[in-house]
Each structure stands twice: as C-alpha cells, then as structure tokens.
C-alpha cells in the first residue's frame, strides 16, 4: 500500500489483501465518529423530562455498536472511546435509577453539558498522552509501518482536536442556555449551535484527510488531484442555514426577520460556495 493511503480517514481506507479486507459494515463500525454517536444522541436528546429516554437511547446505542464491533471485527482491540461509552452511560443509568427527585432535575438540566465536557476531556486528554482517540481506529486499517508517519499522526491529532473543540462549543452553548437564559430548550443554545458544531466537526473529519493525502502526493512528487478547497467544507454548513431559518420562523417568531435572512442568505451562500467548489 502506498504511504499516502495511510492518510485517509479511518473507515475509508483498507489495508490491501484478503486477510485484512473488510465489508461495509466493518468499515462503518471502525469509524471513530460512530463511537461518538451515543454521546451526540444523548447531548441532543437530554433535557427537562427527557433524561431517562436520553440515557436509554445512548446506552442501547453503545451496547449495539460495541457488540456489533466485537462480532464483525473479531480480534479488534478495545478502544478508549468504547470503554468511555460503556462506563459513562452505565453510570448515568444507575444514578438515574437511584437518584432523588432533586438530583434527577439537576441531571435533566445539566447532563448535556456534563457529557459534552466529558467528551472534550477524552479528546484533549487522549492527545495529551499522545494517543488521540482516532488513532486507535486508524491503526487497525493501515500497515504498522505507517503508524508513526508524521502526516498520519498529524491528521489524527487535528481531527481529534477539532472534535474536542466542537464539544466544548456545544457545552458552552448549553451552559449559557441553562445558566444565563434559564431555558434548557432554547432553540439556539440547546439545538442550533450544538448541531452546527457537530456538523462542522463531521465535515472536517471527511474533508481534511483528502487535503492531507493530496499534499502528501505532491510532496512525494507523484501525480494526484488538487487539494480540496476550503469552500467545499463549508457547503453543508451553508446549506444548514435554510432549515435553521425555517426552524426560527416556526419556533421563534419574535425574530422572524432573522429566519427570513437565514433562508435567503443560506441559499445564496450555498450557491456561491458550490460555484467555487
């Protein structure tokens, strides 16, 4: 396998040879974004009156994904994110069963911020110990000779760091809604900002490895495509402005003008970015 193939995003690159070939399901499960799915589900669902359903959904998702991973990818090592998923949501489930009414109300209000901060700690903590959590997934899909390549490591550090920042933004937005606005269900702090942060991290995760791969090809003096333009990463974010504008018109009519501006601006920006993509 060529060295630059090791730069691709985990879950999109396979080492060659029948012994290491994986199907679509295996590739899906090997993506670190899938390991974050329970956290994303929990942080977006949890809120007043929704703590139990959020924990059940997150824990069920964790069990299904971990179980499927052990069945499909036999011999696969346990990941830091998988262990954190099981421990965190099992503990929350037990606490939720035993908690007093006051504790349960606190969890309903602040558990979203707690989960986002926990994920940010996992992301930056894994970088601090020189094992960004995406690296564990990536190393299972490339030959060991590429594990310590600078570009391969840098790609995983950047992706892990971007996810850490995304969850910090989500935590800050949720905390502002709870502590300052005293409204956990505020459409901006409870939904829009947090969703935008997650979508931005998802898009960066898909976009940056192609940039790194193209640069590696050029540095090696080999032919290859042009590095993807930055505009390509922002097209999905611009496209989100339209449904966000519609949501504002429906749920926050006091600023209807902002909803209209988002719809019009999102459409124009998407068209402009697509033309330059």
C-alpha positions as CSV (number, residue, x, y, z in Angstrom):
1,X,0.0,0.0,0.0
2,X,1.3,3.4,-0.9
3,X,2.3,5.6,2.1
4,X,-0.2,8.3,1.3
5,X,-3.1,5.8,1.5
6,X,-2.5,5.8,5.3
7,X,-3.6,9.4,5.4
8,X,-7.2,8.7,4.7
9,X,-9.9,9.0,7.3
10,X,-10.4,5.9,9.5
11,X,-13.2,3.8,8.0
12,X,-12.5,4.9,4.4
13,X,-9.1,3.2,3.9
14,X,-8.4,-0.5,4.0
15,X,-5.1,-2.3,4.0
16,X,-4.7,-4.4,1.0
17,X,-5.0,-8.2,0.9
18,X,-7.8,-10.7,1.5
19,X,-6.8,-11.2,5.2
20,X,-7.5,-7.6,6.0
21,X,-10.4,-6.9,3.7
22,X,-13.5,-5.6,5.5
23,X,-17.0,-5.2,4.4
24,X,-19.1,-2.1,4.5
25,X,-20.4,-2.9,8.0
26,X,-16.9,-3.4,9.4
27,X,-15.8,-0.1,7.9
28,X,-18.8,1.7,9.3
29,X,-18.1,0.3,12.8
30,X,-14.4,1.2,12.6
31,X,-15.1,4.9,12.1
32,X,-14.5,6.9,15.4
33,X,-17.4,9.1,14.6
34,X,-19.6,6.0,15.2
35,X,-18.0,5.7,18.7
36,X,-19.2,9.3,19.4
37,X,-22.8,8.6,18.2
38,X,-24.1,7.7,21.7
39,X,-22.7,11.0,23.1
40,X,-24.2,13.0,20.3
41,X,-27.6,11.3,20.7
42,X,-27.5,11.9,24.4
43,X,-26.4,15.6,24.4
44,X,-29.1,16.5,21.8
45,X,-32.0,14.5,23.4
46,X,-31.4,15.2,27.1
47,X,-33.4,17.9,28.8
48,X,-36.2,18.5,31.2
49,X,-38.4,15.4,31.3
50,X,-36.1,13.6,28.8
51,X,-33.2,12.3,30.9
52,X,-34.4,8.7,31.1
53,X,-35.1,8.4,27.4
54,X,-31.7,10.0,26.5
55,X,-29.8,7.6,28.7
56,X,-31.7,4.6,27.4
57,X,-31.1,5.6,23.8
58,X,-27.4,6.3,24.4
59,X,-26.8,3.1,26.4
60,X,-28.7,1.0,23.9
61,X,-26.7,2.5,21.0
62,X,-23.5,1.9,22.9
63,X,-24.3,-1.8,23.5
64,X,-25.4,-2.4,19.9
65,X,-22.3,-0.7,18.5
66,X,-19.8,-2.4,20.9
67,X,-21.5,-5.8,20.4
68,X,-21.5,-5.5,16.6
69,X,-17.9,-4.4,16.7
70,X,-16.8,-7.5,18.6
71,X,-18.8,-9.8,16.3
72,X,-17.9,-8.2,12.9
73,X,-14.3,-7.2,13.8
74,X,-13.1,-10.2,15.7
75,X,-9.7,-9.6,17.3
76,X,-10.3,-5.9,17.2
77,X,-8.8,-4.2,20.3
78,X,-10.9,-2.2,22.8
79,X,-10.9,1.5,22.1
80,X,-10.7,4.3,24.7
81,X,-14.0,5.7,23.3
82,X,-15.8,2.4,23.5
83,X,-14.8,2.0,27.2
84,X,-15.8,5.6,27.9
85,X,-19.2,5.0,26.2
86,X,-20.0,1.9,28.4
87,X,-18.7,3.3,31.7
88,X,-20.3,6.8,31.3
89,X,-23.8,5.7,30.2
90,X,-23.9,2.7,32.6
91,X,-23.1,5.0,35.5
92,X,-25.7,7.6,34.3
93,X,-28.3,4.8,34.1
94,X,-27.6,3.6,37.6
95,X,-27.5,7.1,39.0
96,X,-30.8,7.9,37.2
97,X,-32.4,4.8,38.9
98,X,-31.2,5.7,42.4
99,X,-31.3,9.5,42.2
100,X,-33.6,11.7,44.3
101,X,-36.1,14.0,42.5
102,X,-33.7,16.9,43.1
103,X,-30.7,15.1,41.6
104,X,-32.8,13.9,38.7
105,X,-33.9,17.5,38.0
106,X,-30.2,18.6,38.1
107,X,-29.3,15.8,35.6
108,X,-32.1,16.7,33.3
109,X,-30.8,20.3,33.2
110,X,-27.0,19.8,33.1
111,X,-26.3,16.3,31.9
112,X,-25.9,17.5,28.3
113,X,-23.1,19.9,29.4
114,X,-21.5,17.1,31.5
115,X,-21.5,14.7,28.6
116,X,-20.0,17.3,26.2
117,X,-17.3,18.3,28.7
118,X,-16.5,14.6,29.3
119,X,-16.0,14.1,25.5
120,X,-13.8,17.2,25.3
121,X,-11.7,15.9,28.2
122,X,-11.4,12.5,26.4
123,X,-10.4,14.2,23.2
124,X,-7.8,16.5,24.6
125,X,-6.7,14.0,27.3
126,X,-6.0,11.4,24.6
127,X,-3.9,14.0,22.7
128,X,-2.0,14.9,25.9
129,X,-1.0,11.2,26.4
130,X,0.0,11.1,22.7
131,X,-2.8,8.7,21.7
132,X,-5.6,10.8,20.0
133,X,-8.6,8.6,20.1
134,X,-9.0,8.4,16.3
135,X,-5.5,6.9,16.1
136,X,-6.7,3.6,17.7
137,X,-9.2,3.2,14.8
138,X,-6.8,4.4,12.1
139,X,-4.0,2.0,13.1
140,X,-6.3,-1.0,12.6
141,X,-6.7,-0.1,9.0
142,X,-3.1,0.6,7.9
143,X,0.1,-1.3,8.0
144,X,2.2,-0.8,11.1
145,X,5.0,0.8,9.1
146,X,2.8,3.9,8.6
147,X,1.7,4.2,12.3
148,X,4.5,6.8,13.1
149,X,4.5,8.7,9.9
150,X,4.3,12.4,10.8
151,X,1.5,13.2,8.4
152,X,-0.6,10.2,9.5
153,X,-0.2,11.3,13.2
154,X,-0.8,15.0,12.4
155,X,-4.1,14.1,10.6
156,X,-5.4,12.2,13.7
157,X,-4.3,14.9,16.1
158,X,-6.1,17.5,14.1
159,X,-9.3,15.5,13.7
160,X,-9.3,14.6,17.4
161,X,-8.7,18.3,18.3
162,X,-11.5,19.5,16.1
163,X,-13.9,17.1,17.8
164,X,-12.7,18.3,21.2
165,X,-13.4,22.0,20.2
166,X,-16.8,21.0,18.8
167,X,-17.9,19.5,22.1
168,X,-16.5,22.5,24.0
169,X,-18.6,24.8,21.9
170,X,-21.7,22.6,22.5
171,X,-21.0,22.5,26.2
172,X,-20.6,26.3,26.3
173,X,-23.8,26.8,24.4
174,X,-25.8,24.5,26.6
175,X,-24.4,26.1,29.8
176,X,-25.3,29.6,28.5
177,X,-28.9,28.4,27.9
178,X,-29.2,26.8,31.3
179,X,-27.3,29.3,33.5
180,X,-27.8,32.6,31.8
181,X,-31.1,32.3,29.8
182,X,-32.5,29.7,32.3
183,X,-34.1,28.0,29.3
184,X,-32.6,24.5,28.5
185,X,-34.9,24.2,25.5
186,X,-33.8,27.5,23.9
187,X,-33.6,26.8,20.2
188,X,-30.2,28.5,19.7
189,X,-28.3,27.2,22.7
190,X,-30.0,23.9,23.0
191,X,-30.1,22.9,19.4
192,X,-28.8,25.1,16.6
193,X,-25.4,26.0,17.9
194,X,-24.7,22.5,19.1
195,X,-25.8,20.9,15.9
196,X,-23.7,23.3,13.8
197,X,-20.7,22.5,15.9
198,X,-21.1,18.7,15.4
199,X,-21.8,19.1,11.7
200,X,-18.7,21.2,11.3
201,X,-16.6,18.5,13.0
202,X,-18.2,15.8,10.9
203,X,-17.4,17.8,7.7
204,X,-13.8,18.5,8.8
205,X,-13.4,14.8,9.5
206,X,-14.4,14.0,6.0
207,X,-12.6,16.9,4.3
208,X,-9.2,17.2,5.9
209,X,-7.8,13.7,5.1
210,X,-8.3,14.3,1.4
211,X,-6.3,17.5,1.8
212,X,-3.5,15.7,3.7
213,X,-3.5,12.9,1.1
214,X,-3.2,15.4,-1.8
215,X,-0.4,17.2,-0.1
216,X,1.5,14.0,0.6
217,X,1.3,13.0,-3.1
218,X,2.7,16.4,-4.1
219,X,5.5,16.2,-1.5
220,X,6.4,12.7,-2.8
221,X,6.5,14.1,-6.4
222,X,3.6,11.9,-7.5
223,X,0.6,12.9,-9.7
224,X,-2.6,13.4,-7.9
225,X,-5.7,15.6,-7.5
226,X,-5.7,19.2,-6.3
227,X,-6.2,19.5,-2.6
228,X,-9.9,20.1,-1.9
229,X,-10.8,23.8,-1.5
230,X,-11.8,25.2,1.9
231,X,-15.1,26.2,0.3
232,X,-16.1,22.5,0.0
233,X,-16.0,22.1,3.7
234,X,-18.5,25.0,4.3
235,X,-21.1,24.0,1.7
236,X,-23.0,21.7,4.1
237,X,-22.9,24.3,6.8
238,X,-24.2,27.0,4.5
239,X,-27.0,24.6,3.4
240,X,-28.0,24.2,7.0
241,X,-28.8,27.9,7.3
242,X,-32.0,27.3,5.3
243,X,-33.6,24.7,7.6
244,X,-32.3,26.7,10.6
245,X,-34.1,29.7,9.2
246,X,-37.3,27.7,8.8
247,X,-37.0,26.4,12.4
248,X,-36.6,30.0,13.6
249,X,-39.8,31.0,11.8
250,X,-41.7,28.2,13.4
251,X,-40.3,28.2,16.9
252,X,-39.1,31.8,17.5
253,X,-41.5,34.1,15.7
254,X,-40.2,37.1,17.7
255,X,-37.2,37.2,15.3
256,X,-39.0,36.2,12.1
257,X,-36.8,38.6,10.2
258,X,-33.7,36.6,11.2
259,X,-35.4,33.4,10.0
260,X,-36.0,35.0,6.6
261,X,-32.4,36.3,6.5
262,X,-31.0,32.9,7.2
263,X,-33.2,31.3,4.5
264,X,-32.2,33.8,1.8
265,X,-28.6,34.1,3.0
266,X,-28.2,30.3,3.2
267,X,-29.4,29.8,-0.3
268,X,-27.2,32.5,-1.7
269,X,-24.1,31.4,0.2
270,X,-24.6,27.7,-0.8
271,X,-24.9,28.7,-4.4
272,X,-21.8,30.8,-4.2
273,X,-19.7,28.2,-2.4
274,X,-20.8,25.5,-4.8
275,X,-19.7,27.6,-7.7
276,X,-16.2,27.9,-6.2
277,X,-16.0,24.3,-5.0
